[in-house]
Amino acid sequence: MTSGWNCPRGKRFPDRIFPPPPLQAPRHVPRPRPDRDHPPATPALDTGPVRWRVGRACPSPYSTVPFSLIAIILGGGAIIGFIAWFGAQTIGAEVIAAGWAVPITAALLCLQLWLSAIAWRLSVGVQTVRMAHWFRIRWIREAVNSLLPVAQLGGNIVGIRLLVHRGVSGPQAGAGTTLDLTIEAGTQVLFTLAGFALLAAIDPDESWMPWVQGGLITGALGIGGFIIAQRAGLMRLVERSAGLLKRLFPNLPLELVRGLHGELMRLQRDRVAVAKAVALHLLAWTLGSLEVWLALHAMGIDVSWEQAFVIESLGQAARSAGFAVPGALGVQEAGFILVCGLFDITPDTAIALSMVKRARELAVGLPGLVAWQWAEGKRILRRRRAAMDDL
């Protein structure tokens, strides 16, 4: 029979005949947290402001993906236009003629990366990590910066992460990488200055000298201003902006930006290490002129070492000026066309030279991207195995 406690309406019986069941204290059931237990779906546009949790991948108003996509389209279109305008068949024949030089130029690029890895190690000031690991991380750093749309910044962050995984402290890795980038940019200004000096000695044409002087002064002021800003406390500003950096880059560990200023000042006081790093970077820049000399000779173009030095130094300056364009697509080709024209080298040969340099970048960079994914994959597997062992 049904008790008076839950009897249907109109058939209620006295409780004294059918007493209700004893009351029990309700069990505490935690209320679900939508933001923790069930990640929210993409909010509708009319739901009001959305509060995103710090650390989650959230849309950023500073995203560079649309700009990078536009830059890739424009740069790729410029390369296609250059090839179509100056003759695809002629350019292809010159690239094929220089095909045997691509493995040699790739080996020279690996030598440049080895020298840069030694300079990076001196800048960071850590001797406990083996040199093979420094080279591998520098290789990955270069591959990410050269082949991915990261505005020449993503590879440096990847390099810092991999150094931290090798036991280097976050502030030391960040400060040492900042010092290494400063030295690399400063030595490129010196390399470009030497190229302009050689050009003035080979072809003393006064018509373009004001432009040369203006470019050199601008580059020197930029590097000098960056160094002065570091000394004045630029890294302190970065430390204070840790919260903003975390919102813009959710995967950036905050320990990488704590203590950056003090660590950078400590590393800069080691003048011997800084001088060695400067010499190594200058040697690495100079080796690039050997690539140009070899590639042009493979195409049947007789150039002197001085001319190859000028082409490499000014061509690299043009590529660096287009750092915001992924891979400097179109910018590198335009730079080589202008610089090679100073020595009566035809535009089709200049574009073929750029294609040879891009071929050796792909030959070295694509395995570097694979090595990066392999390293990250192994780290994720180790974390999952450790989590399974804790269960």
C-alpha positions as a LaTeX table, in Angstrom:
\begin{tabular}{lrrr}
\hline
Residue & $x$ (\AA) & $y$ (\AA) & $z$ (\AA) \\
\hline
Met1 & 0.00 & 0.00 & 0.00 \\
Thr2 & 1.00 & 3.62 & $-0.48$ \\
Ser3 & 1.80 & 5.66 & 2.60 \\
Gly4 & 0.42 & 9.10 & 3.26 \\
Trp5 & 3.87 & 10.53 & 2.52 \\
Asn6 & 3.76 & 10.05 & $-1.23$ \\
Cys7 & 0.14 & 9.12 & $-1.92$ \\
Pro8 & $-1.51$ & 10.64 & $-5.02$ \\
Arg9 & $-3.66$ & 13.75 & $-4.57$ \\
Gly10 & $-7.18$ & 12.98 & $-3.33$ \\
Lys11 & $-6.19$ & 9.66 & $-1.70$ \\
Arg12 & $-4.17$ & 10.86 & 1.25 \\
Phe13 & $-4.36$ & 8.69 & 4.38 \\
Pro14 & $-3.63$ & 9.79 & 7.94 \\
Asp15 & 0.03 & 9.75 & 8.82 \\
Arg16 & $-0.71$ & 8.12 & 12.13 \\
Ile17 & $-1.86$ & 5.01 & 10.27 \\
Phe18 & 0.86 & 5.04 & 7.65 \\
Pro19 & 3.79 & 6.93 & 9.17 \\
Pro20 & 6.30 & 8.52 & 6.77 \\
Pro21 & 9.78 & 7.05 & 6.44 \\
Pro22 & 12.43 & 8.47 & 8.75 \\
Leu23 & 14.17 & 11.60 & 7.48 \\
Gln24 & 17.81 & 11.22 & 6.48 \\
Ala25 & 20.46 & 13.89 & 6.20 \\
Pro26 & 21.04 & 14.60 & 2.51 \\
Arg27 & 24.45 & 13.63 & 1.22 \\
His28 & 26.67 & 16.50 & 0.16 \\
Val29 & 27.08 & 16.39 & $-3.59$ \\
Pro30 & 29.60 & 18.93 & $-4.86$ \\
Arg31 & 28.21 & 21.22 & $-7.45$ \\
Pro32 & 29.98 & 20.86 & $-10.78$ \\
Arg33 & 32.29 & 23.67 & $-11.79$ \\
Pro34 & 31.70 & 24.33 & $-15.49$ \\
Asp35 & 35.04 & 26.06 & $-15.90$ \\
Arg36 & 36.92 & 23.19 & $-14.23$ \\
Asp37 & 35.05 & 19.93 & $-14.73$ \\
His38 & 33.63 & 20.69 & $-18.14$ \\
Pro39 & 35.60 & 23.15 & $-20.25$ \\
Pro40 & 33.23 & 25.67 & $-21.77$ \\
Ala41 & 32.46 & 25.49 & $-25.42$ \\
Thr42 & 33.02 & 28.41 & $-27.69$ \\
Pro43 & 30.76 & 31.14 & $-26.27$ \\
Ala44 & 28.09 & 32.73 & $-28.42$ \\
Leu45 & 28.53 & 36.33 & $-29.41$ \\
Asp46 & 25.52 & 37.53 & $-27.42$ \\
Thr47 & 26.38 & 35.97 & $-24.05$ \\
Gly48 & 28.27 & 38.97 & $-22.72$ \\
Pro49 & 31.88 & 39.16 & $-21.66$ \\
Val50 & 33.76 & 35.90 & $-21.28$ \\
Arg51 & 36.27 & 35.35 & $-18.48$ \\
Trp52 & 39.00 & 33.02 & $-19.70$ \\
Arg53 & 41.13 & 31.14 & $-17.25$ \\
Val54 & 44.81 & 32.03 & $-17.20$ \\
Gly55 & 46.79 & 29.19 & $-18.70$ \\
Arg56 & 44.19 & 28.05 & $-21.19$ \\
Ala57 & 44.65 & 28.60 & $-24.86$ \\
Cys58 & 42.49 & 31.67 & $-25.43$ \\
Pro59 & 42.07 & 33.87 & $-28.46$ \\
Ser60 & 44.50 & 36.77 & $-28.42$ \\
Pro61 & 43.93 & 40.14 & $-30.08$ \\
Tyr62 & 47.64 & 40.11 & $-30.87$ \\
Ser63 & 47.54 & 36.91 & $-32.91$ \\
Thr64 & 49.95 & 36.97 & $-35.86$ \\
Val65 & 48.27 & 34.19 & $-37.82$ \\
Pro66 & 46.23 & 36.43 & $-40.19$ \\
Phe67 & 49.24 & 38.66 & $-40.88$ \\
Ser68 & 51.50 & 35.65 & $-41.41$ \\
Leu69 & 49.01 & 34.13 & $-43.83$ \\
Ile70 & 48.78 & 37.36 & $-45.81$ \\
Ala71 & 52.58 & 37.70 & $-45.80$ \\
Ile72 & 53.03 & 34.12 & $-47.03$ \\
Ile73 & 50.55 & 34.70 & $-49.85$ \\
Leu74 & 52.18 & 37.98 & $-50.90$ \\
Gly75 & 55.73 & 36.65 & $-50.55$ \\
Gly76 & 54.96 & 33.45 & $-52.42$ \\
Gly77 & 53.20 & 35.46 & $-55.11$ \\
Ala78 & 56.27 & 37.70 & $-55.43$ \\
Ile79 & 58.54 & 34.67 & $-55.92$ \\
Ile80 & 56.20 & 33.21 & $-58.55$ \\
Gly81 & 56.07 & 36.60 & $-60.27$ \\
Phe82 & 59.86 & 36.90 & $-60.28$ \\
Ile83 & 60.26 & 33.42 & $-61.74$ \\
Ala84 & 57.60 & 34.00 & $-64.40$ \\
Trp85 & 58.99 & 37.42 & $-65.35$ \\
Phe86 & 62.66 & 36.50 & $-65.59$ \\
Gly87 & 62.16 & 33.05 & $-67.12$ \\
Ala88 & 61.23 & 29.88 & $-65.28$ \\
Gln89 & 63.14 & 27.67 & $-67.71$ \\
Thr90 & 66.37 & 29.67 & $-67.36$ \\
Ile91 & 66.14 & 29.81 & $-63.57$ \\
Gly92 & 65.37 & 26.09 & $-63.37$ \\
Ala93 & 68.36 & 25.22 & $-65.54$ \\
Glu94 & 70.68 & 27.28 & $-63.33$ \\
Val95 & 69.31 & 25.70 & $-60.15$ \\
Ile96 & 69.80 & 22.22 & $-61.63$ \\
Ala97 & 73.35 & 23.14 & $-62.66$ \\
Ala98 & 74.10 & 24.15 & $-59.07$ \\
Gly99 & 72.40 & 21.09 & $-57.60$ \\
Trp100 & 75.67 & 19.40 & $-56.70$ \\
Ala101 & 76.56 & 22.40 & $-54.52$ \\
Val102 & 73.46 & 22.09 & $-52.31$ \\
Pro103 & 74.88 & 19.30 & $-50.06$ \\
Ile104 & 78.10 & 21.29 & $-49.62$ \\
Thr105 & 76.22 & 24.48 & $-48.74$ \\
Ala106 & 74.07 & 22.45 & $-46.32$ \\
Ala107 & 77.25 & 21.18 & $-44.65$ \\
Leu108 & 78.51 & 24.77 & $-44.41$ \\
Leu109 & 75.20 & 25.76 & $-42.80$ \\
Cys110 & 75.66 & 22.99 & $-40.22$ \\
Leu111 & 79.14 & 24.35 & $-39.50$ \\
Gln112 & 77.66 & 27.81 & $-39.01$ \\
Leu113 & 75.10 & 26.36 & $-36.60$ \\
Trp114 & 77.88 & 24.58 & $-34.69$ \\
Leu115 & 79.78 & 27.86 & $-34.26$ \\
Ser116 & 76.56 & 29.61 & $-33.24$ \\
Ala117 & 75.85 & 26.85 & $-30.71$ \\
Ile118 & 79.28 & 27.37 & $-29.12$ \\
Ala119 & 78.61 & 31.12 & $-28.93$ \\
Trp120 & 75.19 & 30.46 & $-27.38$ \\
Arg121 & 76.77 & 28.18 & $-24.79$ \\
Leu122 & 79.26 & 30.91 & $-23.88$ \\
Ser123 & 76.46 & 33.47 & $-23.60$ \\
Val124 & 74.36 & 31.28 & $-21.29$ \\
Gly125 & 77.42 & 30.32 & $-19.25$ \\
Val126 & 76.44 & 26.67 & $-18.64$ \\
Gln127 & 79.06 & 23.98 & $-19.16$ \\
Thr128 & 77.14 & 21.02 & $-17.72$ \\
Val129 & 75.07 & 20.43 & $-20.88$ \\
Arg130 & 76.94 & 18.45 & $-23.52$ \\
Met131 & 77.93 & 20.22 & $-26.73$ \\
Ala132 & 75.91 & 17.76 & $-28.82$ \\
His133 & 72.74 & 18.90 & $-27.04$ \\
Trp134 & 73.63 & 22.56 & $-27.63$ \\
Phe135 & 74.03 & 21.90 & $-31.35$ \\
Arg136 & 70.76 & 19.96 & $-31.54$ \\
Ile137 & 68.81 & 22.70 & $-29.74$ \\
Arg138 & 70.44 & 25.43 & $-31.87$ \\
Trp139 & 69.55 & 23.40 & $-34.96$ \\
Ile140 & 65.90 & 23.18 & $-33.85$ \\
Arg141 & 65.85 & 26.88 & $-32.99$ \\
Glu142 & 67.09 & 27.80 & $-36.47$ \\
Ala143 & 64.63 & 25.42 & $-38.16$ \\
Val144 & 61.63 & 26.90 & $-36.34$ \\
Asn145 & 62.69 & 30.48 & $-37.07$ \\
Ser146 & 63.43 & 29.78 & $-40.75$ \\
Leu147 & 60.52 & 27.55 & $-41.76$ \\
Leu148 & 57.61 & 28.49 & $-39.50$ \\
Pro149 & 55.61 & 31.77 & $-39.38$ \\
Val150 & 56.91 & 32.88 & $-35.97$ \\
Ala151 & 58.50 & 36.27 & $-36.89$ \\
Gln152 & 61.97 & 35.01 & $-35.87$ \\
Leu153 & 60.80 & 34.70 & $-32.23$ \\
Gly154 & 59.22 & 31.28 & $-31.82$ \\
Gly155 & 62.47 & 29.40 & $-32.32$ \\
Asn156 & 64.10 & 31.32 & $-29.49$ \\
Ile157 & 61.26 & 30.41 & $-27.10$ \\
Val158 & 61.50 & 26.77 & $-28.20$ \\
Gly159 & 65.26 & 26.87 & $-27.58$ \\
Ile160 & 64.76 & 28.26 & $-24.07$ \\
Arg161 & 62.21 & 25.53 & $-23.29$ \\
Leu162 & 64.55 & 22.79 & $-24.46$ \\
Leu163 & 67.41 & 24.26 & $-22.40$ \\
Val164 & 65.19 & 24.24 & $-19.31$ \\
His165 & 64.36 & 20.59 & $-19.99$ \\
Arg166 & 68.13 & 19.95 & $-19.97$ \\
Gly167 & 68.47 & 21.38 & $-16.47$ \\
Val168 & 69.29 & 25.04 & $-17.18$ \\
Ser169 & 67.41 & 27.45 & $-14.94$ \\
Gly170 & 64.71 & 29.51 & $-16.59$ \\
Pro171 & 66.18 & 32.98 & $-15.89$ \\
Gln172 & 69.64 & 31.89 & $-17.00$ \\
Ala173 & 68.33 & 30.35 & $-20.22$ \\
Gly174 & 66.22 & 33.42 & $-21.01$ \\
Ala175 & 68.95 & 35.94 & $-20.17$ \\
Gly176 & 71.64 & 33.98 & $-22.01$ \\
Thr177 & 69.48 & 33.67 & $-25.10$ \\
Thr178 & 68.75 & 37.41 & $-24.99$ \\
Leu179 & 72.48 & 38.10 & $-24.79$ \\
Asp180 & 73.16 & 35.69 & $-27.66$ \\
Leu181 & 70.53 & 37.39 & $-29.85$ \\
Thr182 & 72.04 & 40.79 & $-29.04$ \\
Ile183 & 75.52 & 39.59 & $-30.02$ \\
Glu184 & 74.20 & 37.95 & $-33.18$ \\
Ala185 & 72.42 & 41.14 & $-34.27$ \\
Gly186 & 75.41 & 43.31 & $-33.40$ \\
Thr187 & 77.82 & 41.14 & $-35.35$ \\
Gln188 & 75.47 & 41.21 & $-38.33$ \\
Val189 & 75.70 & 45.02 & $-38.29$ \\
Leu190 & 79.50 & 44.69 & $-38.33$ \\
Phe191 & 79.24 & 42.11 & $-41.13$ \\
Thr192 & 77.02 & 44.45 & $-43.15$ \\
Leu193 & 79.38 & 47.35 & $-42.48$ \\
Ala194 & 82.29 & 45.27 & $-43.79$ \\
Gly195 & 80.26 & 44.43 & $-46.89$ \\
Phe196 & 79.56 & 48.10 & $-47.57$ \\
Ala197 & 83.24 & 48.92 & $-47.06$ \\
Leu198 & 84.25 & 46.28 & $-49.61$ \\
Leu199 & 81.59 & 47.53 & $-52.01$ \\
Ala200 & 82.92 & 51.08 & $-51.70$ \\
Ala201 & 86.43 & 49.78 & $-52.44$ \\
Ile202 & 85.29 & 47.74 & $-55.46$ \\
Asp203 & 82.87 & 50.30 & $-56.94$ \\
Pro204 & 83.30 & 53.77 & $-55.41$ \\
Asp205 & 80.01 & 55.18 & $-56.67$ \\
Glu206 & 78.98 & 58.17 & $-54.57$ \\
Ser207 & 75.35 & 58.15 & $-55.71$ \\
Trp208 & 74.26 & 55.42 & $-53.32$ \\
Met209 & 76.62 & 56.19 & $-50.44$ \\
Pro210 & 74.10 & 58.41 & $-48.53$ \\
Trp211 & 71.63 & 55.52 & $-48.52$ \\
Val212 & 74.34 & 53.18 & $-47.28$ \\
Gln213 & 75.33 & 55.56 & $-44.51$ \\
Gly214 & 71.71 & 56.05 & $-43.48$ \\
Gly215 & 71.09 & 52.31 & $-43.30$ \\
Leu216 & 74.23 & 51.67 & $-41.27$ \\
Ile217 & 73.48 & 54.50 & $-38.85$ \\
Thr218 & 69.91 & 53.24 & $-38.39$ \\
Gly219 & 71.08 & 49.68 & $-37.73$ \\
Ala220 & 73.82 & 50.78 & $-35.34$ \\
Leu221 & 71.41 & 53.03 & $-33.43$ \\
Gly222 & 68.91 & 50.19 & $-33.18$ \\
Ile223 & 71.45 & 47.74 & $-31.74$ \\
Gly224 & 72.97 & 50.39 & $-29.48$ \\
Gly225 & 69.55 & 51.42 & $-28.23$ \\
Phe226 & 68.67 & 47.81 & $-27.46$ \\
Ile227 & 71.88 & 47.37 & $-25.46$ \\
Ile228 & 71.29 & 50.61 & $-23.54$ \\
Ala229 & 67.70 & 49.56 & $-22.85$ \\
Gln230 & 68.96 & 46.26 & $-21.43$ \\
Arg231 & 71.35 & 48.09 & $-19.14$ \\
Ala232 & 68.62 & 50.52 & $-18.10$ \\
Gly233 & 66.27 & 47.76 & $-16.99$ \\
Leu234 & 64.34 & 46.50 & $-20.00$ \\
Met235 & 64.27 & 43.01 & $-18.50$ \\
Arg236 & 62.73 & 44.43 & $-15.32$ \\
Leu237 & 59.86 & 45.68 & $-17.45$ \\
Val238 & 59.52 & 42.20 & $-18.92$ \\
Glu239 & 59.43 & 40.73 & $-15.40$ \\
Arg240 & 56.67 & 43.14 & $-14.37$ \\
Ser241 & 54.68 & 42.21 & $-17.46$ \\
Ala242 & 54.66 & 38.51 & $-16.57$ \\
Gly243 & 50.88 & 38.43 & $-16.22$ \\
Leu244 & 50.34 & 39.99 & $-19.64$ \\
Leu245 & 52.86 & 37.61 & $-21.21$ \\
Lys246 & 51.05 & 34.68 & $-19.61$ \\
Arg247 & 47.75 & 35.80 & $-21.11$ \\
Leu248 & 49.28 & 36.31 & $-24.56$ \\
Phe249 & 51.36 & 33.10 & $-24.43$ \\
Pro250 & 49.48 & 30.62 & $-22.19$ \\
Asn251 & 52.19 & 27.94 & $-22.48$ \\
Leu252 & 55.00 & 30.28 & $-21.38$ \\
Pro253 & 56.31 & 29.24 & $-17.92$ \\
Leu254 & 56.49 & 32.26 & $-15.61$ \\
Glu255 & 59.78 & 31.10 & $-14.11$ \\
Leu256 & 61.45 & 32.02 & $-17.41$ \\
Val257 & 60.89 & 35.75 & $-16.84$ \\
Arg258 & 61.64 & 35.99 & $-13.11$ \\
Gly259 & 65.10 & 37.35 & $-12.35$ \\
Leu260 & 65.92 & 38.11 & $-15.99$ \\
His261 & 67.54 & 41.50 & $-15.37$ \\
Gly262 & 69.94 & 40.35 & $-12.68$ \\
Glu263 & 70.93 & 37.26 & $-14.66$ \\
Leu264 & 71.51 & 39.29 & $-17.84$ \\
Met265 & 73.70 & 41.81 & $-16.02$ \\
Arg266 & 75.73 & 38.95 & $-14.51$ \\
Leu267 & 76.29 & 37.32 & $-17.90$ \\
Gln268 & 77.29 & 40.61 & $-19.54$ \\
Arg269 & 80.04 & 41.11 & $-16.96$ \\
Asp270 & 81.89 & 38.07 & $-18.34$ \\
Arg271 & 83.78 & 40.06 & $-20.98$ \\
Val272 & 85.94 & 37.12 & $-22.10$ \\
Ala273 & 82.91 & 34.94 & $-22.90$ \\
Val274 & 81.21 & 37.84 & $-24.70$ \\
Ala275 & 84.33 & 38.51 & $-26.80$ \\
Lys276 & 84.58 & 34.83 & $-27.77$ \\
Ala277 & 80.90 & 34.76 & $-28.72$ \\
Val278 & 81.37 & 37.87 & $-30.90$ \\
Ala279 & 84.30 & 36.24 & $-32.73$ \\
Leu280 & 82.37 & 33.01 & $-33.30$ \\
His281 & 79.32 & 34.81 & $-34.68$ \\
Leu282 & 81.49 & 36.89 & $-37.02$ \\
Leu283 & 83.14 & 33.71 & $-38.31$ \\
Ala284 & 79.73 & 32.11 & $-38.84$ \\
Trp285 & 78.51 & 35.13 & $-40.83$ \\
Thr286 & 81.65 & 35.09 & $-42.95$ \\
Leu287 & 81.21 & 31.42 & $-43.87$ \\
Gly288 & 78.00 & 32.38 & $-45.64$ \\
Ser289 & 80.02 & 34.18 & $-48.31$ \\
Leu290 & 81.68 & 30.86 & $-49.14$ \\
Glu291 & 78.22 & 29.44 & $-49.89$ \\
Val292 & 77.53 & 32.28 & $-52.33$ \\
Trp293 & 80.91 & 31.89 & $-54.02$ \\
Leu294 & 80.43 & 28.13 & $-54.42$ \\
Ala295 & 76.83 & 28.36 & $-55.70$ \\
Leu296 & 77.65 & 31.06 & $-58.27$ \\
His297 & 80.68 & 29.13 & $-59.53$ \\
Ala298 & 78.47 & 26.05 & $-59.89$ \\
Met299 & 76.23 & 28.14 & $-62.18$ \\
Gly300 & 79.22 & 29.21 & $-64.25$ \\
Ile301 & 79.45 & 32.75 & $-62.82$ \\
Asp302 & 83.02 & 33.80 & $-62.03$ \\
Val303 & 82.97 & 36.04 & $-58.95$ \\
Ser304 & 85.73 & 37.00 & $-56.56$ \\
Trp305 & 85.61 & 36.29 & $-52.85$ \\
Glu306 & 85.16 & 40.02 & $-52.17$ \\
Gln307 & 82.11 & 40.14 & $-54.43$ \\
Ala308 & 80.66 & 37.03 & $-52.78$ \\
Phe309 & 81.22 & 38.66 & $-49.37$ \\
Val310 & 79.31 & 41.78 & $-50.46$ \\
Ile311 & 76.44 & 39.73 & $-51.91$ \\
Glu312 & 76.11 & 37.63 & $-48.75$ \\
Ser313 & 76.38 & 40.52 & $-46.28$ \\
Leu314 & 73.89 & 42.79 & $-48.05$ \\
Gly315 & 71.61 & 39.89 & $-48.95$ \\
Gln316 & 71.43 & 38.81 & $-45.30$ \\
Ala317 & 70.73 & 42.42 & $-44.32$ \\
Ala318 & 67.77 & 42.46 & $-46.72$ \\
Arg319 & 66.53 & 39.14 & $-45.32$ \\
Ser320 & 66.76 & 40.43 & $-41.75$ \\
Ala321 & 64.83 & 43.55 & $-42.75$ \\
Gly322 & 61.97 & 41.26 & $-43.79$ \\
Phe323 & 61.90 & 39.36 & $-40.49$ \\
Ala324 & 58.12 & 39.80 & $-40.18$ \\
Val325 & 57.57 & 37.86 & $-43.43$ \\
Pro326 & 57.79 & 34.09 & $-42.84$ \\
Gly327 & 61.00 & 32.85 & $-44.42$ \\
Ala328 & 61.53 & 36.34 & $-45.90$ \\
Leu329 & 59.58 & 35.10 & $-48.92$ \\
Gly330 & 60.10 & 37.51 & $-51.77$ \\
Val331 & 62.25 & 39.80 & $-49.63$ \\
Gln332 & 65.35 & 37.64 & $-49.97$ \\
Glu333 & 64.87 & 37.33 & $-53.73$ \\
Ala334 & 64.44 & 41.08 & $-54.17$ \\
Gly335 & 67.55 & 41.72 & $-52.08$ \\
Phe336 & 69.67 & 39.35 & $-54.14$ \\
Ile337 & 68.40 & 40.89 & $-57.39$ \\
Leu338 & 69.45 & 44.36 & $-56.23$ \\
Val339 & 72.83 & 43.33 & $-54.80$ \\
Cys340 & 73.80 & 41.02 & $-57.66$ \\
Gly341 & 72.92 & 43.79 & $-60.09$ \\
Leu342 & 75.83 & 45.81 & $-58.68$ \\
Phe343 & 78.19 & 43.24 & $-60.24$ \\
Asp344 & 76.29 & 42.80 & $-63.52$ \\
Ile345 & 74.82 & 39.47 & $-62.44$ \\
Thr346 & 71.48 & 38.92 & $-64.16$ \\
Pro347 & 68.23 & 38.72 & $-62.13$ \\
Asp348 & 67.58 & 35.11 & $-63.17$ \\
Thr349 & 70.95 & 34.08 & $-61.71$ \\
Ala350 & 70.20 & 36.05 & $-58.53$ \\
Ile351 & 66.87 & 34.23 & $-58.13$ \\
Ala352 & 68.57 & 30.89 & $-58.79$ \\
Leu353 & 71.10 & 31.74 & $-56.07$ \\
Ser354 & 68.25 & 32.46 & $-53.67$ \\
Met355 & 66.61 & 29.14 & $-54.59$ \\
Val356 & 69.85 & 27.26 & $-53.87$ \\
Lys357 & 70.04 & 28.89 & $-50.44$ \\
Arg358 & 66.41 & 27.97 & $-49.76$ \\
Ala359 & 67.09 & 24.38 & $-50.85$ \\
Arg360 & 69.88 & 24.04 & $-48.30$ \\
Glu361 & 67.59 & 25.61 & $-45.65$ \\
Leu362 & 64.97 & 22.94 & $-46.36$ \\
Ala363 & 67.59 & 20.19 & $-46.37$ \\
Val364 & 68.75 & 21.21 & $-42.89$ \\
Gly365 & 65.54 & 22.69 & $-41.46$ \\
Leu366 & 62.99 & 19.96 & $-42.16$ \\
Pro367 & 64.94 & 17.31 & $-40.18$ \\
Gly368 & 65.29 & 19.95 & $-37.46$ \\
Leu369 & 61.50 & 20.26 & $-37.19$ \\
Val370 & 61.25 & 16.47 & $-37.01$ \\
Ala371 & 63.86 & 16.43 & $-34.23$ \\
Trp372 & 61.87 & 19.07 & $-32.34$ \\
Gln373 & 58.64 & 17.03 & $-32.53$ \\
Trp374 & 60.56 & 13.92 & $-31.50$ \\
Ala375 & 61.96 & 15.68 & $-28.42$ \\
Glu376 & 58.57 & 17.08 & $-27.41$ \\
Gly377 & 56.89 & 13.72 & $-28.01$ \\
Lys378 & 59.37 & 11.88 & $-25.79$ \\
Arg379 & 58.82 & 14.41 & $-23.02$ \\
Ile380 & 55.03 & 13.98 & $-23.22$ \\
Leu381 & 55.37 & 10.18 & $-23.12$ \\
Arg382 & 57.61 & 10.40 & $-20.04$ \\
Arg383 & 55.05 & 12.58 & $-18.28$ \\
Arg384 & 52.23 & 10.17 & $-19.11$ \\
Arg385 & 54.21 & 7.18 & $-17.90$ \\
Ala386 & 55.04 & 8.99 & $-14.67$ \\
Ala387 & 51.35 & 9.82 & $-14.20$ \\
Met388 & 50.37 & 6.18 & $-14.79$ \\
Asp389 & 52.97 & 5.01 & $-12.26$ \\
Asp390 & 51.50 & 7.35 & $-9.63$ \\
Leu391 & 48.03 & 5.82 & $-10.01$ \\
\hline
\end{tabular}
